[in-house]
Amino acid sequence: LSTPVGAFPIVVYLLAGAAGELCGSVIRAPAEAIKSSLQSGRDASALASAQRVLGSPEGRQNIFRAWSASCWRDVPAGAIQIAIFEGVKLFIVN
C-alpha cells in the first residue's frame, strides 16, 4: 500500500482529524455557548448574549469547561472519522 503520506498513513490521518477538530472546537465552543444562551431566552439579542458570555469571567470559565468536555468527545471522533474516510477512499481508488 503506497500512499503520499508515508509508511503509516493511519497515524497521519488520525493526527490530521484530531488537529482539525481541535482547531474547530476553539471557534465552536464560544459559538455554542452564545447560541444556547440566546435560545434559552436569557438574552434578547446575539450581541447581548456574546457580551454576557464572553465579557464575564464566569462566562469564559463556562466556555473553557464546555470546550474541554467537547474536546474529549469531538477530537477522538473526528480523528476516527477522517481515518475511516481516508481508508475507505484508498480502498476504493486502489
Beta strands, then each sheet from edge to edge (+ up, - down):
end
